[in-house]
Structure formats: structure tokens, C-alpha cells
Amino acid sequence: MMRAVKVSEARRKHVMTAQRMKAVRVRAFGGPEQLHCEKVPVPAPRSGQVLVAIHAVGVNPVDTYILGGSHAIRPELPYTPGTDAAGTVAALGEGVSGLAVGERVYLAGALSGTYAEYALCGRDQVFVLPANASFAQGAALGVPCATAWRALFRRGGATAGETVLVHGATGSVGLAAVQLARAAGLRVLATGGSERGRAWVGQHGAHAVFDHHAADYAEQIKAQGGGIDLIVEMLANVNLDRDLQLLARCGRVVVVGNRGRIEINPRDLMRREADIRGVQVFAATDKEQRSAHAGLQAALANGTLVPLIGRRFTLEDAPEAHIAAVEPGHLGKVVMMTAADDA
């Protein structure tokens, strides 16, 4: 049975009277200085659409790449960035079912961009947020957790009993991958660049955690015994060549992140009959997206997935949030809060 949460009357009625809202706008591609918080009209949902009052916005590294103008996704200017957020349903367009005004939800995509106080969405972009998850945690689901799910189970083909190495596990994708893999019965190895991050990863599912800045980290991993069946790789241009030497027979490397070119020895693939696979969450079919989010909602509800929230900003701080999202060694998810509450 659908549960509509109780929200303040003032917040519930705000969408009925508000003519304008805060939104981050981009009028030219470039760096963080192109992010400007402005007042724009509140959109009205049409048939099949949902208007969501945003409480928390997820800031993803891909948002910075799109802003730079070199990504395959190139929005028409001007635009409001963002695909991830969480909040409450403010209004429903004609024909929308399965949601109620006031219900807590999270977004995996939006028609109008999520860096705003309200976002207009298609019905298939809106998912019910489990009661035990905060809005900030809901804002961490769309890209990071869905990418982790897709990397592990769709592209990686992970199965219980295998060994997975999450290479660069202290970011939001890596942390989710560790938790999801542990819950699925895999032996989980992980790497991290900071002592604090490695400690958190170890506390939340990894059987062993290694410092990938150490010169002998690969030897330490080999000493664990057996090859690695699946590597979830966050920085392929640095690590891929060494990854291939860690694989078991028929092992797989799933590339989540990359920032340049690298030279590899194909013989490392040949002798192991191994694979290198790319992953791109935006390439998921509608069916694949529904499947991933059904799994994520269940993992949130039963406590096996607990997104870690790192630094928090406001919409006015969007440039600083973009910088924080791509800083090396940052821990957890960068979010922007648009409401004082985070229930």
C-alpha cells in the first residue's frame, strides 16, 4: 500500500502559490564559474509528468564533464544541470498513477534538471524513497548507486562466491559497490587513498582494504590468494594495465571511470581469456533501469545499502560543490541541500 508522508502545510502549498524558484543555470560551457543561481518560473506538470519539491540534490562528476562541453551529452543552452535528487511530490500531471502528493521520492533523471527547488520529471524517473533513508541519501542513488549495480550485476556478471576488487572504493560509486557486493555473497577486496576512507570501507562490507598509493599494493592483493574474478575500476588510465595482471581466468574488468589513455599488454587478456567491459548508466534500457532501482530500493529498505554523505552545500554554492565532486580522495557523496530538514 502506498504511503504518503506528512509534510508541513506551508511546504505543501508552496508549489500552488510560488511563481518563481531558485535554480542553477548554465549559459555557456566551461568551468564551475558558469554555474549561476537564478530565479526562474516553477514548471507545471503536463500529462504523465511529476513535479517534485527538491530537498537534496546529488552532484556527480559527470555533471562537471557535461558542463565542460566535451561529454557526449551536450544540453542545449541555457540549461539547469543535474539528474539526481530527492524530495516530495508537489503535483501530478494527468494520468500519473502510483504516487501521491507529499510522498517521499528520489529521482533518476529529470526533464528540467535537478539543481533547483523544483524539478519536472517523467513518471519513469521518479522512485519511492524508503522511509529509513534521508533525502540526502536519496540524492545519492540515481547515478552512483545505479552505476555500482550495473557495473556489478549487469556488465560485470557478479555471482555469489566470486572475488571482486573495487579499485577506488571511497567515492560514492565505490562505496555502493562494496556494500552491494557483500550483500550478494561476494568476497570483497577494495582500495582507497585515505586512512579514513579505508576504515569506512572496511566497516561497511570489504573483507580487506588496501592503500592504492602503496608501491606494493598489487603484491598485497595477490597475497590474498587466488585471482580476482571481477574488478570495478574507477580510474582506468592509471590502473588498467596492473588490473589485468590481477585477474583470474575468465576475469572481467568493468571500467567505471577514466581520465586519459593507457598502454596495456593484450597478452594479459589472452592468457586469462579475460574481458574489459565499459559501463555507462545512461545506456541502461527502461527495463534495466527499473530492475536496478527495484534492487536499490530493497537494499536501502533492509539496510544493506547505506549511502555515505560527504560534503553538503546550497544551490548558491554550486561552483564549490562541482569542485568538491572531482577532488581526489574525497569521501562519500557531495550534495546540495535546498531545505533545512533532511528526514
Contacts in CASP RR format, 6 or more apart in sequence:
PFRMAT RR
TARGET T0000
AUTHOR 0000-0000-0000
METHOD contacts of the structure
MODEL  1
MMRAVKVSEARRKHVMTAQRMKAVRVRAFGGPEQLHCEKVPVPAPRSGQV
LVAIHAVGVNPVDTYILGGSHAIRPELPYTPGTDAAGTVAALGEGVSGLA
VGERVYLAGALSGTYAEYALCGRDQVFVLPANASFAQGAALGVPCATAWR
ALFRRGGATAGETVLVHGATGSVGLAAVQLARAAGLRVLATGGSERGRAW
VGQHGAHAVFDHHAADYAEQIKAQGGGIDLIVEMLANVNLDRDLQLLARC
GRVVVVGNRGRIEINPRDLMRREADIRGVQVFAATDKEQRSAHAGLQAAL
ANGTLVPLIGRRFTLEDAPEAHIAAVEPGHLGKVVMMTAADDA
2 98 0 8 1.000
2 99 0 8 1.000
2 100 0 8 1.000
2 103 0 8 1.000
2 128 0 8 1.000
3 103 0 8 1.000
3 131 0 8 1.000
4 100 0 8 1.000
4 101 0 8 1.000
4 102 0 8 1.000
4 103 0 8 1.000
5 88 0 8 1.000
5 102 0 8 1.000
5 103 0 8 1.000
5 104 0 8 1.000
5 131 0 8 1.000
7 88 0 8 1.000
7 102 0 8 1.000
11 53 0 8 1.000
11 88 0 8 1.000
11 339 0 8 1.000
12 90 0 8 1.000
12 101 0 8 1.000
12 102 0 8 1.000
14 53 0 8 1.000
14 90 0 8 1.000
15 42 0 8 1.000
15 51 0 8 1.000
15 53 0 8 1.000
15 90 0 8 1.000
15 91 0 8 1.000
15 118 0 8 1.000
18 42 0 8 1.000
18 118 0 8 1.000
19 41 0 8 1.000
19 42 0 8 1.000
20 39 0 8 1.000
20 40 0 8 1.000
20 41 0 8 1.000
20 42 0 8 1.000
21 39 0 8 1.000
21 40 0 8 1.000
21 41 0 8 1.000
21 42 0 8 1.000
21 116 0 8 1.000
21 117 0 8 1.000
21 118 0 8 1.000
22 37 0 8 1.000
22 38 0 8 1.000
22 39 0 8 1.000
22 116 0 8 1.000
22 117 0 8 1.000
22 315 0 8 1.000
22 316 0 8 1.000
22 338 0 8 1.000
23 37 0 8 1.000
23 38 0 8 1.000
23 39 0 8 1.000
23 40 0 8 1.000
23 80 0 8 1.000
23 115 0 8 1.000
23 116 0 8 1.000
23 117 0 8 1.000
23 315 0 8 1.000
24 35 0 8 1.000
24 36 0 8 1.000
24 37 0 8 1.000
24 38 0 8 1.000
24 80 0 8 1.000
24 81 0 8 1.000
24 115 0 8 1.000
24 116 0 8 1.000
24 315 0 8 1.000
24 318 0 8 1.000
25 35 0 8 1.000
25 36 0 8 1.000
25 37 0 8 1.000
25 38 0 8 1.000
25 40 0 8 1.000
25 78 0 8 1.000
25 79 0 8 1.000
25 80 0 8 1.000
26 34 0 8 1.000
26 35 0 8 1.000
26 36 0 8 1.000
26 67 0 8 1.000
26 75 0 8 1.000
26 77 0 8 1.000
26 78 0 8 1.000
26 79 0 8 1.000
26 80 0 8 1.000
26 81 0 8 1.000
27 34 0 8 1.000
27 36 0 8 1.000
27 77 0 8 1.000
27 78 0 8 1.000
28 34 0 8 1.000
28 77 0 8 1.000
29 67 0 8 1.000
29 68 0 8 1.000
29 69 0 8 1.000
29 77 0 8 1.000
30 67 0 8 1.000
30 68 0 8 1.000
30 69 0 8 1.000
31 64 0 8 1.000
31 67 0 8 1.000
31 68 0 8 1.000
31 322 0 8 1.000
32 64 0 8 1.000
32 67 0 8 1.000
32 318 0 8 1.000
32 319 0 8 1.000
32 320 0 8 1.000
32 322 0 8 1.000
32 323 0 8 1.000
33 319 0 8 1.000
34 67 0 8 1.000
35 67 0 8 1.000
35 81 0 8 1.000
35 115 0 8 1.000
35 318 0 8 1.000
35 319 0 8 1.000
35 322 0 8 1.000
37 315 0 8 1.000
37 316 0 8 1.000
37 318 0 8 1.000
40 80 0 8 1.000
40 116 0 8 1.000
42 51 0 8 1.000
42 117 0 8 1.000
42 118 0 8 1.000
43 51 0 8 1.000
43 112 0 8 1.000
43 118 0 8 1.000
43 120 0 8 1.000
44 51 0 8 1.000
44 91 0 8 1.000
45 51 0 8 1.000
45 91 0 8 1.000
45 92 0 8 1.000
45 93 0 8 1.000
45 96 0 8 1.000
45 120 0 8 1.000
46 93 0 8 1.000
46 94 0 8 1.000
47 93 0 8 1.000
47 94 0 8 1.000
47 95 0 8 1.000
48 93 0 8 1.000
48 94 0 8 1.000
48 95 0 8 1.000
48 96 0 8 1.000
48 122 0 8 1.000
48 123 0 8 1.000
49 93 0 8 1.000
49 96 0 8 1.000
49 111 0 8 1.000
49 120 0 8 1.000
49 121 0 8 1.000
49 122 0 8 1.000
49 123 0 8 1.000
50 89 0 8 1.000
50 91 0 8 1.000
50 92 0 8 1.000
50 93 0 8 1.000
50 96 0 8 1.000
50 99 0 8 1.000
50 105 0 8 1.000
50 120 0 8 1.000
50 121 0 8 1.000
50 122 0 8 1.000
50 123 0 8 1.000
50 125 0 8 1.000
50 126 0 8 1.000
51 89 0 8 1.000
51 90 0 8 1.000
51 91 0 8 1.000
51 92 0 8 1.000
51 93 0 8 1.000
51 118 0 8 1.000
51 119 0 8 1.000
51 120 0 8 1.000
51 121 0 8 1.000
52 85 0 8 1.000
52 87 0 8 1.000
52 88 0 8 1.000
52 89 0 8 1.000
52 90 0 8 1.000
52 105 0 8 1.000
52 107 0 8 1.000
52 110 0 8 1.000
52 118 0 8 1.000
52 119 0 8 1.000
52 120 0 8 1.000
52 121 0 8 1.000
52 126 0 8 1.000
53 87 0 8 1.000
53 88 0 8 1.000
53 89 0 8 1.000
53 90 0 8 1.000
53 117 0 8 1.000
53 118 0 8 1.000
53 339 0 8 1.000
54 85 0 8 1.000
54 86 0 8 1.000
54 87 0 8 1.000
54 114 0 8 1.000
54 116 0 8 1.000
54 117 0 8 1.000
54 118 0 8 1.000
54 119 0 8 1.000
54 338 0 8 1.000
54 339 0 8 1.000
55 85 0 8 1.000
55 86 0 8 1.000
55 87 0 8 1.000
55 88 0 8 1.000
55 135 0 8 1.000
55 337 0 8 1.000
55 338 0 8 1.000
55 339 0 8 1.000
55 341 0 8 1.000
55 342 0 8 1.000
56 85 0 8 1.000
56 86 0 8 1.000
56 87 0 8 1.000
56 134 0 8 1.000
56 135 0 8 1.000
56 136 0 8 1.000
56 138 0 8 1.000
56 139 0 8 1.000
56 335 0 8 1.000
56 336 0 8 1.000
56 337 0 8 1.000
56 338 0 8 1.000
56 339 0 8 1.000
56 342 0 8 1.000
57 82 0 8 1.000
57 84 0 8 1.000
57 85 0 8 1.000
57 114 0 8 1.000
57 115 0 8 1.000
57 116 0 8 1.000
57 139 0 8 1.000
57 315 0 8 1.000
57 335 0 8 1.000
57 336 0 8 1.000
57 337 0 8 1.000
57 338 0 8 1.000
58 82 0 8 1.000
58 84 0 8 1.000
58 85 0 8 1.000
58 114 0 8 1.000
58 139 0 8 1.000
58 140 0 8 1.000
58 333 0 8 1.000
58 334 0 8 1.000
58 335 0 8 1.000
58 336 0 8 1.000
59 82 0 8 1.000
59 313 0 8 1.000
59 318 0 8 1.000
59 321 0 8 1.000
59 322 0 8 1.000
59 324 0 8 1.000
59 325 0 8 1.000
59 333 0 8 1.000
59 334 0 8 1.000
59 335 0 8 1.000
59 336 0 8 1.000
60 82 0 8 1.000
60 83 0 8 1.000
60 84 0 8 1.000
60 143 0 8 1.000
60 144 0 8 1.000
60 325 0 8 1.000
61 325 0 8 1.000
61 326 0 8 1.000
62 71 0 8 1.000
62 73 0 8 1.000
62 143 0 8 1.000
63 81 0 8 1.000
63 82 0 8 1.000
63 83 0 8 1.000
63 322 0 8 1.000
63 325 0 8 1.000
64 322 0 8 1.000
64 325 0 8 1.000
64 326 0 8 1.000
65 71 0 8 1.000
66 73 0 8 1.000
66 74 0 8 1.000
66 75 0 8 1.000
66 81 0 8 1.000
67 81 0 8 1.000
67 322 0 8 1.000
73 282 0 8 1.000
79 113 0 8 1.000
80 112 0 8 1.000
80 113 0 8 1.000
80 114 0 8 1.000
80 115 0 8 1.000
80 116 0 8 1.000
81 113 0 8 1.000
81 114 0 8 1.000
81 115 0 8 1.000
82 109 0 8 1.000
82 110 0 8 1.000
82 113 0 8 1.000
82 114 0 8 1.000
82 115 0 8 1.000
83 107 0 8 1.000
83 108 0 8 1.000
83 109 0 8 1.000
83 110 0 8 1.000
83 113 0 8 1.000
83 114 0 8 1.000
83 142 0 8 1.000
83 143 0 8 1.000
84 106 0 8 1.000
84 107 0 8 1.000
84 108 0 8 1.000
84 109 0 8 1.000
84 114 0 8 1.000
84 139 0 8 1.000
84 140 0 8 1.000
84 141 0 8 1.000
84 142 0 8 1.000
84 143 0 8 1.000
84 144 0 8 1.000
85 106 0 8 1.000
85 107 0 8 1.000
85 110 0 8 1.000
85 114 0 8 1.000
85 119 0 8 1.000
85 139 0 8 1.000
86 104 0 8 1.000
86 105 0 8 1.000
86 106 0 8 1.000
86 107 0 8 1.000
86 129 0 8 1.000
86 135 0 8 1.000
86 136 0 8 1.000
86 137 0 8 1.000
86 138 0 8 1.000
86 139 0 8 1.000
86 141 0 8 1.000
87 104 0 8 1.000
87 105 0 8 1.000
87 106 0 8 1.000
87 129 0 8 1.000
87 135 0 8 1.000
87 339 0 8 1.000
88 102 0 8 1.000
88 103 0 8 1.000
88 104 0 8 1.000
88 105 0 8 1.000
89 99 0 8 1.000
89 100 0 8 1.000
89 101 0 8 1.000
89 102 0 8 1.000
89 103 0 8 1.000
89 105 0 8 1.000
89 126 0 8 1.000
90 101 0 8 1.000
90 102 0 8 1.000
90 118 0 8 1.000
91 101 0 8 1.000
92 99 0 8 1.000
92 101 0 8 1.000
96 123 0 8 1.000
99 105 0 8 1.000
99 123 0 8 1.000
99 126 0 8 1.000
99 128 0 8 1.000
103 128 0 8 1.000
104 128 0 8 1.000
104 129 0 8 1.000
104 131 0 8 1.000
104 135 0 8 1.000
105 126 0 8 1.000
105 127 0 8 1.000
105 128 0 8 1.000
105 129 0 8 1.000
106 126 0 8 1.000
106 127 0 8 1.000
106 129 0 8 1.000
106 138 0 8 1.000
106 139 0 8 1.000
106 141 0 8 1.000
106 142 0 8 1.000
107 114 0 8 1.000
107 119 0 8 1.000
107 121 0 8 1.000
107 125 0 8 1.000
107 126 0 8 1.000
107 127 0 8 1.000
107 142 0 8 1.000
108 125 0 8 1.000
108 127 0 8 1.000
108 141 0 8 1.000
108 142 0 8 1.000
108 143 0 8 1.000
108 146 0 8 1.000
108 289 0 8 1.000
108 293 0 8 1.000
109 121 0 8 1.000
109 125 0 8 1.000
109 142 0 8 1.000
110 119 0 8 1.000
110 120 0 8 1.000
110 121 0 8 1.000
110 122 0 8 1.000
110 125 0 8 1.000
111 119 0 8 1.000
111 120 0 8 1.000
111 121 0 8 1.000
111 122 0 8 1.000
111 125 0 8 1.000
112 118 0 8 1.000
112 119 0 8 1.000
112 120 0 8 1.000
112 121 0 8 1.000
113 119 0 8 1.000
115 315 0 8 1.000
115 318 0 8 1.000
115 336 0 8 1.000
116 315 0 8 1.000
116 338 0 8 1.000
117 315 0 8 1.000
117 338 0 8 1.000
124 286 0 8 1.000
124 289 0 8 1.000
124 290 0 8 1.000
127 141 0 8 1.000
127 293 0 8 1.000
127 297 0 8 1.000
128 297 0 8 1.000
129 135 0 8 1.000
129 138 0 8 1.000
129 300 0 8 1.000
130 297 0 8 1.000
130 300 0 8 1.000
130 301 0 8 1.000
131 301 0 8 1.000
132 300 0 8 1.000
132 301 0 8 1.000
132 303 0 8 1.000
133 300 0 8 1.000
133 307 0 8 1.000
134 309 0 8 1.000
134 342 0 8 1.000
134 343 0 8 1.000
135 337 0 8 1.000
135 339 0 8 1.000
135 341 0 8 1.000
135 342 0 8 1.000
135 343 0 8 1.000
136 307 0 8 1.000
136 309 0 8 1.000
136 312 0 8 1.000
136 333 0 8 1.000
136 335 0 8 1.000
136 337 0 8 1.000
136 342 0 8 1.000
137 300 0 8 1.000
137 306 0 8 1.000
137 307 0 8 1.000
137 309 0 8 1.000
138 300 0 8 1.000
138 307 0 8 1.000
139 333 0 8 1.000
139 335 0 8 1.000
140 172 0 8 1.000
140 176 0 8 1.000
140 307 0 8 1.000
140 309 0 8 1.000
140 332 0 8 1.000
140 333 0 8 1.000
140 335 0 8 1.000
141 293 0 8 1.000
141 296 0 8 1.000
141 300 0 8 1.000
141 307 0 8 1.000
142 281 0 8 1.000
142 293 0 8 1.000
143 281 0 8 1.000
144 171 0 8 1.000
144 172 0 8 1.000
144 173 0 8 1.000
144 174 0 8 1.000
144 176 0 8 1.000
144 307 0 8 1.000
144 333 0 8 1.000
145 172 0 8 1.000
145 173 0 8 1.000
145 176 0 8 1.000
145 180 0 8 1.000
145 296 0 8 1.000
145 305 0 8 1.000
145 307 0 8 1.000
146 281 0 8 1.000
146 284 0 8 1.000
146 289 0 8 1.000
146 292 0 8 1.000
146 293 0 8 1.000
146 296 0 8 1.000
147 173 0 8 1.000
147 176 0 8 1.000
147 256 0 8 1.000
147 279 0 8 1.000
147 281 0 8 1.000
148 173 0 8 1.000
148 174 0 8 1.000
148 176 0 8 1.000
148 177 0 8 1.000
148 180 0 8 1.000
148 232 0 8 1.000
149 176 0 8 1.000
149 180 0 8 1.000
149 292 0 8 1.000
149 295 0 8 1.000
149 296 0 8 1.000
150 279 0 8 1.000
150 281 0 8 1.000
150 284 0 8 1.000
150 288 0 8 1.000
150 292 0 8 1.000
151 173 0 8 1.000
151 177 0 8 1.000
151 232 0 8 1.000
151 254 0 8 1.000
151 256 0 8 1.000
151 279 0 8 1.000
152 158 0 8 1.000
152 164 0 8 1.000
152 177 0 8 1.000
152 180 0 8 1.000
152 181 0 8 1.000
152 184 0 8 1.000
152 230 0 8 1.000
152 232 0 8 1.000
152 254 0 8 1.000
153 180 0 8 1.000
153 184 0 8 1.000
154 279 0 8 1.000
154 284 0 8 1.000
154 288 0 8 1.000
154 292 0 8 1.000
155 254 0 8 1.000
155 277 0 8 1.000
155 278 0 8 1.000
155 279 0 8 1.000
156 230 0 8 1.000
156 252 0 8 1.000
156 254 0 8 1.000
156 277 0 8 1.000
157 230 0 8 1.000
157 252 0 8 1.000
158 164 0 8 1.000
158 181 0 8 1.000
158 184 0 8 1.000
158 186 0 8 1.000
158 229 0 8 1.000
158 230 0 8 1.000
159 186 0 8 1.000
160 184 0 8 1.000
160 185 0 8 1.000
160 186 0 8 1.000
161 185 0 8 1.000
161 186 0 8 1.000
161 187 0 8 1.000
162 186 0 8 1.000
162 187 0 8 1.000
162 229 0 8 1.000
162 230 0 8 1.000
163 186 0 8 1.000
163 187 0 8 1.000
163 188 0 8 1.000
163 189 0 8 1.000
163 226 0 8 1.000
163 227 0 8 1.000
163 228 0 8 1.000
163 229 0 8 1.000
163 230 0 8 1.000
163 248 0 8 1.000
164 177 0 8 1.000
164 181 0 8 1.000
164 186 0 8 1.000
164 187 0 8 1.000
164 188 0 8 1.000
164 189 0 8 1.000
164 228 0 8 1.000
164 229 0 8 1.000
164 230 0 8 1.000
164 231 0 8 1.000
164 232 0 8 1.000
165 189 0 8 1.000
165 190 0 8 1.000
165 191 0 8 1.000
165 221 0 8 1.000
165 228 0 8 1.000
165 230 0 8 1.000
165 231 0 8 1.000
165 232 0 8 1.000
165 243 0 8 1.000
165 246 0 8 1.000
166 174 0 8 1.000
166 177 0 8 1.000
166 178 0 8 1.000
166 181 0 8 1.000
166 188 0 8 1.000
166 189 0 8 1.000
166 190 0 8 1.000
166 191 0 8 1.000
166 201 0 8 1.000
166 206 0 8 1.000
166 232 0 8 1.000
167 190 0 8 1.000
167 191 0 8 1.000
167 212 0 8 1.000
167 231 0 8 1.000
167 232 0 8 1.000
167 233 0 8 1.000
167 234 0 8 1.000
167 235 0 8 1.000
167 239 0 8 1.000
167 243 0 8 1.000
168 174 0 8 1.000
168 190 0 8 1.000
168 191 0 8 1.000
168 192 0 8 1.000
168 193 0 8 1.000
168 212 0 8 1.000
168 234 0 8 1.000
168 235 0 8 1.000
169 175 0 8 1.000
169 177 0 8 1.000
169 178 0 8 1.000
169 190 0 8 1.000
169 191 0 8 1.000
169 192 0 8 1.000
169 201 0 8 1.000
169 206 0 8 1.000
169 209 0 8 1.000
170 192 0 8 1.000
170 193 0 8 1.000
170 194 0 8 1.000
170 197 0 8 1.000
170 198 0 8 1.000
170 200 0 8 1.000
170 201 0 8 1.000
170 329 0 8 1.000
170 330 0 8 1.000
170 331 0 8 1.000
170 332 0 8 1.000
171 234 0 8 1.000
171 329 0 8 1.000
171 330 0 8 1.000
171 331 0 8 1.000
171 332 0 8 1.000
171 333 0 8 1.000
172 307 0 8 1.000
172 308 0 8 1.000
172 332 0 8 1.000
172 333 0 8 1.000
173 232 0 8 1.000
173 234 0 8 1.000
173 256 0 8 1.000
174 190 0 8 1.000
174 232 0 8 1.000
174 234 0 8 1.000
175 200 0 8 1.000
175 201 0 8 1.000
175 204 0 8 1.000
175 307 0 8 1.000
175 308 0 8 1.000
175 332 0 8 1.000
176 305 0 8 1.000
176 307 0 8 1.000
177 232 0 8 1.000
178 188 0 8 1.000
178 190 0 8 1.000
178 201 0 8 1.000
178 202 0 8 1.000
178 204 0 8 1.000
178 205 0 8 1.000
178 206 0 8 1.000
179 204 0 8 1.000
179 205 0 8 1.000
179 299 0 8 1.000
179 304 0 8 1.000
179 305 0 8 1.000
179 306 0 8 1.000
180 299 0 8 1.000
180 304 0 8 1.000
180 305 0 8 1.000
181 188 0 8 1.000
182 188 0 8 1.000
182 205 0 8 1.000
182 206 0 8 1.000
182 207 0 8 1.000
182 304 0 8 1.000
183 299 0 8 1.000
183 304 0 8 1.000
183 305 0 8 1.000
186 230 0 8 1.000
187 207 0 8 1.000
188 205 0 8 1.000
188 206 0 8 1.000
188 207 0 8 1.000
189 206 0 8 1.000
189 207 0 8 1.000
189 208 0 8 1.000
189 209 0 8 1.000
189 210 0 8 1.000
189 221 0 8 1.000
189 224 0 8 1.000
189 228 0 8 1.000
190 198 0 8 1.000
190 201 0 8 1.000
190 202 0 8 1.000
190 206 0 8 1.000
190 208 0 8 1.000
190 209 0 8 1.000
190 210 0 8 1.000
191 209 0 8 1.000
191 210 0 8 1.000
191 211 0 8 1.000
191 212 0 8 1.000
191 217 0 8 1.000
192 198 0 8 1.000
192 201 0 8 1.000
192 209 0 8 1.000
192 210 0 8 1.000
192 211 0 8 1.000
192 212 0 8 1.000
192 329 0 8 1.000
193 211 0 8 1.000
193 212 0 8 1.000
193 213 0 8 1.000
193 329 0 8 1.000
194 329 0 8 1.000
194 331 0 8 1.000
196 331 0 8 1.000
197 331 0 8 1.000
198 209 0 8 1.000
198 210 0 8 1.000
198 211 0 8 1.000
200 308 0 8 1.000
200 331 0 8 1.000
201 209 0 8 1.000
202 209 0 8 1.000
204 306 0 8 1.000
204 308 0 8 1.000
208 224 0 8 1.000
210 217 0 8 1.000
210 220 0 8 1.000
210 221 0 8 1.000
211 217 0 8 1.000
212 239 0 8 1.000
214 220 0 8 1.000
218 242 0 8 1.000
218 245 0 8 1.000
218 246 0 8 1.000
221 228 0 8 1.000
221 246 0 8 1.000
222 246 0 8 1.000
226 248 0 8 1.000
227 246 0 8 1.000
227 247 0 8 1.000
227 248 0 8 1.000
228 246 0 8 1.000
228 247 0 8 1.000
228 248 0 8 1.000
228 251 0 8 1.000
229 247 0 8 1.000
229 248 0 8 1.000
229 250 0 8 1.000
229 251 0 8 1.000
229 252 0 8 1.000
230 251 0 8 1.000
230 252 0 8 1.000
230 253 0 8 1.000
230 254 0 8 1.000
231 243 0 8 1.000
231 246 0 8 1.000
231 247 0 8 1.000
231 252 0 8 1.000
231 253 0 8 1.000
231 254 0 8 1.000
232 254 0 8 1.000
232 256 0 8 1.000
233 239 0 8 1.000
233 240 0 8 1.000
233 243 0 8 1.000
233 253 0 8 1.000
233 254 0 8 1.000
233 255 0 8 1.000
233 256 0 8 1.000
233 257 0 8 1.000
234 256 0 8 1.000
234 257 0 8 1.000
235 257 0 8 1.000
235 258 0 8 1.000
235 259 0 8 1.000
236 243 0 8 1.000
236 253 0 8 1.000
236 255 0 8 1.000
236 257 0 8 1.000
236 258 0 8 1.000
236 262 0 8 1.000
237 258 0 8 1.000
237 259 0 8 1.000
237 260 0 8 1.000
237 261 0 8 1.000
237 262 0 8 1.000
238 262 0 8 1.000
240 253 0 8 1.000
240 255 0 8 1.000
240 262 0 8 1.000
240 264 0 8 1.000
240 276 0 8 1.000
241 262 0 8 1.000
241 263 0 8 1.000
241 264 0 8 1.000
241 265 0 8 1.000
241 268 0 8 1.000
243 253 0 8 1.000
244 253 0 8 1.000
244 264 0 8 1.000
244 265 0 8 1.000
244 268 0 8 1.000
244 269 0 8 1.000
244 272 0 8 1.000
244 274 0 8 1.000
244 276 0 8 1.000
245 268 0 8 1.000
247 253 0 8 1.000
247 268 0 8 1.000
247 272 0 8 1.000
247 274 0 8 1.000
248 272 0 8 1.000
249 272 0 8 1.000
249 273 0 8 1.000
249 274 0 8 1.000
250 272 0 8 1.000
250 273 0 8 1.000
250 274 0 8 1.000
250 275 0 8 1.000
251 272 0 8 1.000
251 274 0 8 1.000
251 275 0 8 1.000
252 274 0 8 1.000
252 275 0 8 1.000
252 276 0 8 1.000
252 277 0 8 1.000
253 274 0 8 1.000
253 275 0 8 1.000
253 276 0 8 1.000
253 277 0 8 1.000
254 277 0 8 1.000
254 278 0 8 1.000
254 279 0 8 1.000
255 276 0 8 1.000
255 277 0 8 1.000
255 278 0 8 1.000
255 279 0 8 1.000
256 278 0 8 1.000
256 279 0 8 1.000
268 274 0 8 1.000
269 275 0 8 1.000
269 276 0 8 1.000
284 292 0 8 1.000
296 305 0 8 1.000
299 305 0 8 1.000
307 332 0 8 1.000
307 333 0 8 1.000
308 331 0 8 1.000
308 332 0 8 1.000
308 333 0 8 1.000
309 332 0 8 1.000
309 333 0 8 1.000
309 335 0 8 1.000
310 330 0 8 1.000
310 331 0 8 1.000
310 332 0 8 1.000
310 333 0 8 1.000
310 334 0 8 1.000
310 335 0 8 1.000
311 321 0 8 1.000
311 324 0 8 1.000
311 330 0 8 1.000
311 334 0 8 1.000
311 335 0 8 1.000
312 334 0 8 1.000
312 335 0 8 1.000
312 336 0 8 1.000
312 337 0 8 1.000
313 320 0 8 1.000
313 321 0 8 1.000
313 324 0 8 1.000
313 334 0 8 1.000
313 335 0 8 1.000
313 336 0 8 1.000
313 337 0 8 1.000
314 336 0 8 1.000
314 337 0 8 1.000
314 338 0 8 1.000
315 336 0 8 1.000
315 338 0 8 1.000
317 336 0 8 1.000
318 336 0 8 1.000
321 334 0 8 1.000
321 335 0 8 1.000
321 336 0 8 1.000
324 330 0 8 1.000
324 334 0 8 1.000
325 334 0 8 1.000
END
